[in-house]
Amino acid sequence: KTQKKKNEAKAFNALLDDCYTKKERETIQTEKLKDKDGKPITLPDGTELTRENLVAMALNWGNSGNRSRLIAGMKMTEQEIQSLFETYMREQDWKFVQAIWDHLEQYGDGVNEVMEKSTGNPLKRVQPEAFTAKVGDKVIELRGGYYPIVYDREKSSIVHELKDSEAVGGAKVFGAGMGSTKNRAENPLPDSPLELKLDVITDHINQQIHIISMRMACRDVYKLLGNQDVKGMIISTFGNVPYQQLRGWVEDIWQAPRGERSELARIVSHVRRNTVAAIMGYRVSTSLLNFANIAPMMDELGAVNTMAAMWAFAMHPQAMWRFVKNDSIFMRNRKTNMDQDLAVQQRKAFEKTNGIKYNVSKYAGWLLEITDMMTSVPTYYFRYQQVYNEALLAGKDESVARDEAHKAAHASVRKVVGSSDVIDQAFIQRSKSEIDKLLTPFYTFFNAMMNAVWEKYYEGKYAGKTMIIEENGEKKIVRVKEAFIERYSGFIRSYLYRFVLMSAMETGIRMMIEEATRGGDDRKKREEWYRRFLRQWAANHFGSAVGGFPIANMAADAAS
């Protein structure tokens, strides 16, 4: 999916560059159209018409279904809309419109293939309708084309009802997010104007890529979880609640839950994200704490291997980064998946890219990303080379060896530094409630630490040596009794590295920063540095250990 989105971004930007200059792209959303007297053009609902609105209207002119809905929603006649096109549409605008129609068509085959596999029924394709458009004295012939029907959420109560009906759980969730695959109703919805924003294009393309890439995989995993044998094993081992959360995980990967739409929820979300950005962005002290990630790296790779990986990175940082960047889109886009609340949003196609606000936001997490790479890159490279070489020695084909190495390297990075991708998020991070998400500041990293430690615990509890015994004529597999330290040594080791050693390293880094920035000659405090170290270490250790528990993590921060 990520590779497809990368290819799409490249193709879409090339399309835009072929139609518009950089300045035209940046002003298309804000340019207000005016009549010959210099007065803004006003639509029947009172909206002042922008270039973006006009181009979006033209995009809905390529087939009879979109056209009829545009006319009904705007409460204008076909002639009135045609007059707007003839007066204000430029040649480059029509070139862009036809290019978008052609571009969207390429996704039809991929979605159709998925639908045939999953339902047995092909898509009913929308037929384009050719027409001509006048630009001054020039007549342009257009072939028409498909464009998604998206209604304006703010101006239609019916659309709110339709969207709310998609917020379902269970198997029904696989019908959500499939609006582009459903047969269109013959008649327009009453009092439902179309969305006249160009974000509709990228939203639709992302949806198509998601369907092509993820639908079959999510459907198959969901069916697997519904298998009675699999279901019984999970419930008997972990209980029903974890089983239901696992099903919810698959549902959320397919269709991310819709958050609350209230004004309060919007404010809470804004405050939460900006608070995290203020704490983590442009903060040298926060960025330097990433060096403590060597501790979980030791747990994942081993202490000796970690030192070897770090030394190799120090000797050839650029070569190692080039290899990792070329092999992994996940690593190349690391700044977008470091933390859920710090996620860098992809640049919008028509966004201004040279303003102060844009650049402040863009580079806020630069140092944080660089220090994150100091451990994530060598972790990825070492694990990749290790698994790749082992697979070749085992006689596996090179393509198989690369695939296994690629997956193992990604898994190691996720265990060492975490990931905010939906597939890696905890249940509470995927909550619809913004209040719930308030309880998970910086949760991405602590969730990764907690999962890694508990994984070792469950390995000790359920794995281990077994033997076959015969009882009443029946053979049974039973566990061999082992000493506690033998069974849970991995759990203890993981805890010591990820919580005890890491908190000690964080404490040391914090104290060095304090010493460097405090100034003065406080001899007494220097003499008692070990007491302060132990006190801060205890507080940081406690905070890290409960960092994966909502509410408790905030209480621990307050206490420390």
C-alpha positions in Angstrom: 0.0 0.0 0.0 2.8 2.4 0.9 4.6 1.7 -2.4 1.4 2.4 -4.3 0.9 5.6 -2.5 4.4 6.7 -3.2 4.0 5.9 -6.9 0.7 7.8 -6.9 2.2 10.9 -5.3 4.9 11.0 -8.0 2.4 10.6 -10.8 -0.1 13.1 -9.4 2.5 15.8 -8.9 3.7 15.2 -12.5 0.1 15.6 -13.7 -0.2 18.9 -11.7 3.1 20.2 -13.0 1.9 19.5 -16.6 -1.2 21.6 -16.0 -0.3 24.4 -13.6 2.6 26.5 -12.5 3.6 26.4 -8.9 2.0 29.8 -8.2 -1.3 28.6 -9.8 -1.3 25.5 -7.7 -0.8 27.5 -4.5 -3.5 30.0 -5.2 -6.2 27.8 -6.8 -7.9 27.2 -3.4 -8.0 30.9 -2.4 -8.5 32.7 -5.7 -12.0 34.3 -5.6 -13.7 34.8 -9.0 -15.1 38.2 -9.8 -17.5 39.7 -12.3 -16.6 42.5 -14.7 -17.3 45.0 -12.0 -14.9 43.4 -9.6 -17.5 41.9 -7.4 -17.2 38.3 -6.1 -19.3 35.7 -7.8 -21.9 34.4 -5.4 -23.6 31.0 -5.6 -27.3 30.5 -4.7 -26.4 29.3 -1.2 -24.3 32.5 -0.6 -20.9 30.9 -1.1 -18.3 33.1 -2.8 -17.1 31.1 -5.8 -13.3 30.2 -5.8 -11.2 28.7 -8.6 -11.2 25.5 -6.6 -15.0 25.4 -6.5 -15.3 26.0 -10.3 -12.8 23.3 -11.2 -14.6 20.9 -8.9 -17.8 21.7 -10.6 -16.2 20.9 -14.0 -14.9 17.6 -12.7 -18.5 16.7 -12.0 -19.5 17.5 -15.6 -18.0 14.3 -17.2 -21.0 12.0 -17.0 -24.8 12.3 -16.6 -24.9 11.0 -13.0 -22.5 13.6 -11.5 -23.9 16.3 -13.7 -27.5 15.8 -12.5 -26.4 15.8 -8.9 -24.4 19.0 -9.4 -27.3 20.8 -10.9 -29.8 19.6 -8.2 -27.4 20.4 -5.3 -26.5 23.9 -6.5 -30.0 24.8 -7.5 -28.8 26.2 -10.7 -29.8 25.5 -14.3 -27.5 23.7 -16.7 -27.2 26.9 -18.8 -26.2 28.9 -15.7 -23.4 26.5 -14.9 -22.3 26.4 -18.5 -22.1 30.2 -18.5 -19.8 30.1 -15.5 -17.6 27.6 -17.3 -17.4 29.7 -20.5 -16.6 32.9 -18.5 -14.1 31.6 -16.0 -12.6 28.2 -16.9 -9.2 28.5 -18.5 -7.5 26.2 -21.0 -5.2 24.8 -18.3 -8.2 24.1 -16.0 -9.9 22.0 -18.7 -6.6 20.2 -19.3 -6.4 19.4 -15.6 -10.0 18.2 -15.5 -9.6 15.7 -18.4 -6.2 14.6 -17.0 -7.9 13.8 -13.6 -10.7 11.8 -15.4 -8.1 9.7 -17.2 -6.0 9.3 -14.1 -8.9 8.0 -12.0 -9.8 5.5 -14.7 -6.6 3.5 -14.1 -7.7 2.4 -10.6 -11.0 0.9 -12.0 -9.4 -2.3 -13.2 -7.6 -3.0 -9.9 -10.7 -2.4 -7.8 -12.8 -4.4 -10.2 -10.5 -7.4 -9.8 -10.8 -7.2 -6.0 -14.6 -7.0 -6.2 -14.8 -10.0 -8.5 -12.6 -12.1 -6.1 -14.4 -11.0 -3.0 -18.1 -10.9 -4.2 -18.1 -12.7 -7.6 -19.6 -9.6 -9.2 -17.8 -7.1 -11.4 -18.1 -3.3 -10.9 -20.7 -1.4 -12.9 -18.5 1.2 -14.5 -19.7 4.8 -15.0 -19.9 5.7 -18.7 -18.2 9.0 -19.6 -20.0 11.5 -21.8 -18.1 13.6 -24.3 -18.8 17.3 -24.7 -17.2 20.6 -25.9 -16.2 23.6 -23.9 -15.5 27.1 -25.0 -12.4 29.1 -23.8 -12.6 32.5 -25.5 -12.8 31.8 -29.2 -11.4 28.3 -28.8 -13.5 25.2 -28.6 -12.1 22.3 -26.6 -13.3 18.7 -27.0 -13.4 16.7 -23.8 -14.0 12.9 -23.5 -15.6 13.2 -20.1 -15.0 10.6 -17.4 -15.7 9.2 -13.9 -15.5 11.3 -10.8 -16.6 10.2 -7.3 -19.9 11.5 -6.0 -19.2 13.2 -2.6 -21.8 15.3 -0.9 -21.0 18.3 1.2 -21.1 17.1 4.9 -21.9 20.6 6.2 -24.9 21.3 4.0 -26.8 18.0 4.0 -28.4 16.2 7.0 -29.0 13.2 4.8 -25.2 12.8 4.2 -24.7 12.8 8.0 -27.1 9.9 8.3 -25.4 8.0 5.5 -22.0 8.5 7.1 -23.2 7.5 10.6 -24.7 4.3 9.1 -21.2 3.3 8.1 -19.9 3.5 11.8 -20.6 -0.2 12.4 -18.7 -3.1 13.9 -18.4 -6.8 13.1 -18.5 -8.1 9.5 -20.6 -5.2 8.4 -17.6 -3.0 8.7 -16.3 -4.5 5.5 -19.1 -2.7 3.7 -17.8 0.7 5.0 -15.3 2.5 2.9 -16.6 0.9 -0.3 -18.8 3.8 -1.5 -16.9 4.0 -4.9 -17.8 0.3 -5.6 -21.5 0.6 -5.1 -24.0 1.1 -7.9 -25.3 4.7 -8.1 -28.9 5.6 -7.4 -30.7 6.9 -10.5 -31.9 10.2 -8.9 -30.0 12.8 -6.9 -30.6 13.1 -3.1 -32.8 16.1 -2.2 -31.1 19.2 -0.8 -27.7 17.6 -1.0 -25.1 19.8 -2.7 -21.8 18.1 -3.8 -18.5 18.8 -2.1 -16.7 21.3 -4.3 -13.2 20.8 -2.9 -10.2 19.2 -4.7 -9.3 17.2 -1.6 -12.0 14.8 -3.0 -9.5 13.7 -5.6 -6.7 12.6 -3.2 -9.2 11.1 -0.7 -10.8 9.0 -3.5 -7.4 7.8 -4.8 -6.3 6.8 -1.3 -9.5 4.9 -0.8 -8.9 3.0 -4.1 -5.4 2.2 -3.2 -6.6 0.9 0.2 -9.2 -1.3 -1.4 -6.7 -2.8 -3.9 -4.0 -3.3 -1.3 -5.8 -4.3 1.8 -9.3 -5.6 1.3 -8.4 -9.3 0.5 -5.8 -9.5 3.3 -8.2 -7.9 5.9 -11.1 -10.1 4.7 -9.0 -13.3 4.9 -7.6 -12.5 8.4 -11.1 -11.7 9.6 -12.4 -15.0 8.3 -9.5 -16.8 9.9 -10.4 -15.2 13.3 -14.0 -16.4 12.7 -12.9 -20.0 12.4 -14.3 -21.9 15.4 -11.0 -23.7 16.1 -8.9 -20.6 16.0 -11.5 -18.6 18.0 -11.6 -21.4 20.6 -7.8 -21.5 21.1 -7.6 -17.7 21.5 -10.5 -17.4 23.9 -9.3 -20.4 26.0 -5.8 -19.0 26.3 -6.4 -15.2 26.6 -10.1 -14.8 27.2 -12.9 -13.2 25.2 -12.0 -9.5 25.6 -8.6 -9.9 23.8 -10.3 -11.9 21.1 -12.8 -9.1 20.5 -10.0 -6.6 20.5 -8.2 -8.6 17.9 -11.2 -8.6 15.7 -11.5 -4.9 16.2 -7.9 -4.5 15.2 -8.6 -6.1 11.8 -11.7 -3.9 11.4 -9.8 -0.8 12.2 -7.0 -1.7 9.7 -9.6 -2.0 7.0 -11.6 1.1 8.0 -10.2 3.4 10.7 -12.9 4.3 13.2 -14.6 7.6 12.7 -13.8 10.0 15.5 -16.2 12.3 17.3 -17.4 15.2 15.2 -18.4 17.6 18.1 -16.8 20.9 18.5 -15.4 19.8 21.9 -13.8 16.8 20.3 -12.2 19.0 17.6 -10.8 21.3 20.3 -9.5 18.4 22.4 -7.8 16.8 19.4 -6.2 20.2 18.4 -4.9 20.8 22.0 -3.6 17.2 22.3 -1.6 17.2 19.0 -0.2 20.7 19.5 0.8 20.0 23.1 2.8 16.9 22.0 4.3 18.9 19.1 5.3 21.7 21.5 7.0 19.2 23.8 8.7 17.1 21.2 9.3 19.6 18.3 12.4 21.8 18.3 13.4 20.4 21.7 17.1 19.4 21.8 16.7 17.7 25.2 13.8 15.5 24.0 15.7 14.5 20.9 18.9 13.6 22.8 16.8 11.1 24.9 16.6 9.0 21.8 20.1 7.8 22.5 18.7 5.8 25.4 17.0 3.6 22.7 20.3 1.7 22.7 18.8 -0.2 25.7 15.8 -1.8 23.9 18.1 -2.3 20.9 20.3 -4.5 23.1 17.3 -6.5 24.2 16.3 -7.0 20.6 19.7 -7.7 19.0 21.8 -8.6 22.0 24.4 -6.4 23.6 27.4 -7.5 21.5 25.4 -7.3 18.3 24.2 -3.8 19.2 27.7 -2.6 19.7 28.7 -4.1 16.4 25.7 -2.5 14.6 26.4 0.9 16.1 30.1 0.7 15.2 29.2 -0.2 11.6 26.8 2.7 11.5 29.4 5.1 12.8 31.9 4.0 10.2 29.5 4.1 7.2 26.4 6.1 8.1 25.5 7.3 4.6 26.0 4.0 2.9 23.9 2.2 5.6 21.1 4.9 5.4 21.0 4.6 1.6 20.6 0.9 1.8 17.8 1.1 4.4 16.1 4.0 2.6 16.0 2.1 -0.7 14.8 -1.1 0.9 12.1 0.3 3.2 9.4 2.9 2.6 8.5 2.6 6.3 12.0 3.7 7.2 12.1 6.4 4.5 8.9 7.9 5.9 10.0 7.4 9.5 9.0 11.0 10.5 5.3 10.1 9.7 5.2 7.0 12.0 7.3 7.9 15.1 4.4 9.0 17.2 0.6 9.1 16.7 0.3 12.7 17.9 3.4 13.9 16.1 2.5 12.3 12.7 3.5 14.5 9.9 0.6 14.9 7.5 1.4 14.4 3.8 1.6 17.6 1.8 -1.6 18.6 0.1 -1.4 19.0 -3.7 -2.5 22.7 -3.6 -0.8 23.7 -0.4 1.6 26.7 -0.1 5.1 25.3 0.5 7.1 28.4 1.2 5.2 30.1 4.1 6.5 30.4 7.7 3.8 28.2 9.2 4.4 25.4 6.7 8.2 25.4 7.3 7.9 25.6 11.1 5.6 22.6 11.0 7.7 20.7 8.5 11.0 21.0 10.4 9.7 20.8 14.0 10.6 17.1 14.3 13.8 17.2 12.2 16.3 16.6 15.1 13.9 14.1 16.7 13.9 12.1 13.4 17.7 12.3 13.1 18.3 11.0 16.6 15.7 8.3 16.1 17.6 7.2 13.0 20.8 6.7 15.2 19.3 3.5 16.5 16.5 2.6 14.1 18.8 2.5 11.0 21.5 0.2 12.5 18.8 -2.0 14.0 17.1 -2.4 10.6 20.4 -3.0 8.7 21.8 -5.5 11.2 18.7 -7.6 11.4 18.3 -7.5 7.6 21.8 -8.7 7.0 21.6 -11.4 9.7 18.4 -13.0 8.5 19.4 -12.6 4.8 22.7 -14.4 5.3 21.1 -17.2 7.5 18.4 -17.8 4.8 21.1 -18.1 2.0 23.1 -20.5 4.2 19.9 -22.6 4.6 19.7 -22.9 0.8 16.8 -20.6 0.2 16.3 -18.6 -3.0 17.7 -15.1 -2.9 14.2 -13.5 -3.4 12.9 -15.5 -0.5 15.9 -14.5 1.6 15.3 -10.8 0.9 11.6 -11.0 1.7 12.3 -12.7 5.0 15.1 -10.2 5.9 12.8 -7.3 4.9 10.0 -8.5 7.3 12.4 -9.3 10.1 14.1 -5.9 9.9 10.7 -4.1 10.1 9.6 -6.2 13.1 12.8 -5.4 14.9 12.5 -1.6 14.4 8.9 -1.7 15.6 10.0 -3.5 18.8 12.9 -1.1 19.4 11.4 2.3 18.7 7.7 1.7 18.0 5.4 2.7 15.2 2.2 4.8 15.0 0.9 3.0 11.9 -2.7 1.7 12.5 -1.5 -1.9 12.3 0.8 -1.2 15.3 -1.6 0.9 17.5 -3.0 -0.3 20.7 -6.7 -0.6 21.2 -7.1 2.7 23.1 -5.1 4.6 20.5 -7.8 3.5 17.9 -10.6 4.7 20.1 -13.3 7.0 18.6 -13.2 9.2 21.8 -10.8 12.1 21.9 -11.1 11.9 25.7 -9.6 8.4 25.6 -6.8 9.6 23.4 -6.0 12.3 25.9 -4.8 9.5 28.2 -2.2 8.3 25.7 0.4 11.0 25.3 3.7 9.6 23.9 2.0 6.2 24.0 3.4 4.8 20.8 6.9 4.2 22.2 5.7 3.0 25.7 3.2 0.6 24.0 6.1 -0.9 22.0 8.2 -1.3 25.2 5.3 -2.9 27.1 4.4 -5.3 24.3 8.0 -6.5 23.9 8.3 -7.2 27.6 4.9 -9.0 27.9 5.8 -11.0 24.8 8.7 -12.5 26.6 6.5 -13.2 29.6 4.0 -15.1 27.5 6.9 -17.0 25.8 7.9 -18.2 29.3 4.4 -19.0 30.2 3.3 -20.9 27.1 6.4 -21.9 25.3 9.3 -24.1 26.6 10.2 -27.8 26.6 7.5 -30.4 26.1 7.4 -34.2 26.3 5.0 -36.9 25.2 3.5 -39.1 27.9 1.0 -42.0 27.8 -1.9 -41.9 30.2 -4.7 -44.4 30.2 -3.6 -45.6 26.8 -3.7 -42.0 25.3 -0.6 -40.0 24.4 -0.5 -36.4 25.6 1.9 -33.5 25.2 2.9 -32.0 28.6 5.3 -29.3 29.6 8.6 -30.3 31.3 8.9 -28.6 34.7 11.5 -25.9 34.6 12.9 -23.6 37.2 11.3 -20.1 37.3 14.5 -18.3 36.3 14.8 -20.7 33.3 11.3 -20.1 32.1 11.2 -16.4 32.6 14.8 -15.4 32.0 13.8 -13.7 28.7 11.1 -11.7 30.5 13.5 -10.6 33.3 16.2 -9.7 30.7 13.7 -7.7 28.6 12.5 -5.8 31.7 16.0 -4.9 32.8 17.0 -3.6 29.4 13.8 -1.7 28.5 12.9 -0.2 31.8 15.8 -0.4 34.2 18.8 0.3 31.9 16.9 2.6 29.6 15.6 4.8 32.5 19.2 4.9 33.9 20.5 6.1 30.5 17.7 8.7 30.2 18.5 9.9 33.7 22.1 10.3 32.9 21.3 12.2 29.7 18.9 14.5 31.5 21.5 15.3 34.3 24.2 16.0 31.7 21.9 18.5 30.0 21.1 20.1 33.4 24.8 20.4 34.2 25.5 21.9 30.8 22.7 24.5 30.9 22.6 25.3 34.7 25.8 27.2 34.9 27.4 28.4 38.1 29.6 26.5 40.6 27.3 24.6 42.9 29.8 22.4 44.6 27.4 20.9 47.1 25.0 19.7 44.3 28.0 18.3 42.3 29.1 16.3 45.4 25.6 14.9 45.8 25.1 14.1 42.1 24.7 10.3 42.9 21.8 11.0 45.2 20.0 13.1 42.7 20.8 10.4 40.0 19.3 7.6 42.1 16.2 9.7 43.0 15.6 10.7 39.4 16.4 7.2 38.1 13.8 5.7 40.5 11.2 8.2 39.3 12.0 7.7 35.6 12.0 3.9 36.0 8.6 3.9 37.6 7.3 6.3 34.9 8.6 4.1 32.2 7.3 0.8 33.7 3.7 2.2 33.9 4.0 4.2 30.7 1.9 1.6 28.8 -1.0 1.9 31.3 -3.4 4.8 30.5 -4.2 7.1 33.5 -1.4 5.4 35.5 1.2 6.8 33.2 -0.1 10.4 33.7 -0.2 9.9 37.5 3.4 8.6 37.4 4.5 11.6 35.4 2.9 13.9 37.9 4.4 12.1 40.9 7.9 12.0 39.4 
